Amino acid sequence: MLTSILGYSFRNPSLLEEALTHPSAGRPFDNQRLEFLGDAVIDLVVARHLFEKCPEFGEGKMTLAKTSVVNGRALAKRAVSCGIGELIIAGKGLGNQSTWPESAYRDAYEAVVGAVYLDSGFEAARSFVLESLADEIRGAIEEGVSKDYKSLLLEFTQAGSGEKPSYEVVSEGGPAHDKIFIITVKTGELSGRGEGRTKKEAEQRAAEDLLRSVSLI
């Protein structure tokens, strides 16, 4: 039985087995409860780290930095790159590994963190998260809010409701050489509005407007 992962050795290896078991495996247990726990642990660890290491960050900037680390796509990529993805125990119903959904990898990573927490406590889980997500955390701190607003909004929604932003052109006017586009963006109950000489510029302004409306920039 596998007893260690990413340099951490489990005192209770059954926790690791549970963390790596996808619901499709059809076993009496799966990793969904550990995933729920691990998600909360990761959120707290990253938030605390940003609070302690970035005193110059306000609430909005900390939120954006955290969501660039703690979102489904980032955690799934980390699960694959660090080898967790290869260890997932899944049933045939999930299909070929090359077509597994992002959630299978994300859940496995979060579940492993939850398992480490139950096996050795918060400090062990904190060390595991900070070491395994070191590159992502460093990038979030160094990059700050320098990303384009559409990317920031997408990361914000992925870490929250999961509902992708929807952009819509509400008006297009002016001569062909000097058009003005007005575009709205919506995600859940939030919305923003922007205008620009190109659709891309108007989308950026709309995303910026939405982020400012909830004090994230």
N, C-alpha and C positions, 0 to 999 in steps of 0.2 A: 504493500500500500504506500502511495506517495505520502511523505511526511513533512516535506519542506518545499517552499516556493519563494523565489526571489530572495534567498538568503535567510528566510525565517523558518525555523523548525517548530512544528506544532507539537505541543504536549499531548493534545487530543487529536490525532490524525483524522478521526471521523468528521470533525468540523470542516476540514479541508475537502474531504470527499463530498460532503453535503454542498459546500460552496461551489464546487465544480459540476454539480449535477443539474442539468437543464430539465425543466418540467417534461419535455418530450421523451426523456429516458424511460418514463413509466415506472420509476422506482417508488417505494413507499414514502420517499422524501425528495425534496428538490431545493434549489437555492433561493427561492423567492422570499422567505422570511429573513434569511441572512442578507439578501440584497437590500431589503427595506432598512435593516439596521445599519449596514455599511454605508448606504447613501447618506444617512444622518451623520455618521462619524466623519466621512470625507468632508461634508459641508462644514462641520464645526472645525475640523483640523485646518482646512484651507482658510476659512474666515479668521480664525485666531492667528494664523501665521501672517496673514496680510495686515491684521490689526497691529501686531507687534513689530513687524519689519518695515511697515510703510506708514509712519506717523503723518506723512505729508498727504496721504490719500484721504479724501473726504468719503462720505458714505457712497456717493454715486460711483466714484472711481474704484472703490473697493468692490462694489457689486459687479461692475463690469470685469474687473480683473478676476474675480472669483468665478463668474460664469464662463469665462474663456478657458478655465481649468476644469470646473465641475459641470460638464455638459455631456450628453450622451455620446456625441461623436468623438470628443477628446478622450473619454474614458474607454471607449471601444478601441480606439487606435492604440492606446497604451496597453490594453489587454492583449492585443495582437503582437505588438512589438516586444513585450516583455515575456512572451511565451505562455501566458495564461490561456490564450485562445486554443492552443494545441492540446490543452489538457481537459477541455470541456467534455463532459460525458453527455451525449445527446442521443435521442432515438432517431430512427430512419425517417420519421415523420417530419423532421426539421430539414430534410434534404441534404444535398451536398454541402460540405463545409464552405466551399467557395461562394455559396449563395446564402449563407446564414444571415439573418437580419442583424443589424447593428446592436439591437437590444440584447442578443444572446451574449455578446462579448462584454457589453457594458454591465449587464447583470452579474456576470461571473466575476468581474473585477470588484464590483461593489460588495458582492457576497464574500469574497476572499477577505476584504477589509473587515467586514462584520465578523468573520470567523476569527481573525487575528485579535479583534477586540474581546471576544468572548474567551479566547484561549489565554490571553495574557494581560488584558486591560487596556486602558486608554493610551498610555504612553507608548506601548508597543505598537498599537495601531497608528498612533501619530507618527512614529518613526517610519513605519512601513509606507504610509501615504506620502510623507515628505520626501522619502528616498525614491520611491517609484514614480512620483509625479514631479521630480525636481526640475526637469527641463521645461515642463509646461508651466510650473509656477514661476520659474525664472523669466520665461518669455513673457508671461502676463505682467510681471512687475516692470520689466524693461520696456515693454511695448506700450503699457498704459492704455491710453485712449487714442493711440495713433492710428489704429485701424480705421478703415472706412466705416461709415455709420451703418450701412446695410449689413456688414459682417457682424458688427457689435449687436445690432438688433436681433439677428438670427441666433447668435450665441445666447443672448438674454432669453429668447423664447424657448430655445432648446433646453435650457436649464430650468425653465418654469413649466408652462402649460404644454410645451411641445408642439404648439400650433404654429406653423410657419407663417411669417408675415405675407399678406396678400396685397399686391400693388395694383392700382387701377388708374388709368388715365381718365380724368374727369373733364378736361378741356384741352384743346390744341388750337392755337390761333397765331395770327401774324403771317407775313409773307414767307415764302419758301426759304429765303436766305436768312430769315430772322424769326424763326418760330419760337413760341413760348408754350411749354407743356406744364400743365398742373396735374399733379398726381397725388392720390391719397394712399395711405398704407394702413392696414388694419390687422390686429392680432388679438383675438378675444374681444374684450371690451375697450381695448386701447386703439387709438388712431392718431395719425399724423398727416400733415399736408405740406407739400412743397412744390416749388416751381423752378424751371430751368430751361435753358436753350436746347437741351437734349433730354430724352427720357431718362437716361442714366443720372444726369445731374438732378433732375426733379425727384427721382427716387431717393437719391442721397439726402436731399433736403427734407423729404417727407420722413425718412427714417430718423434724421437728426431731430426733427420737430417732435416725433413721438418719444424719443429718448429724453429730450429736455422736459417734456410734459410730466414725466415720472421721476425727474431729478436724477437721472443716471449720467448726465454729462453737464 
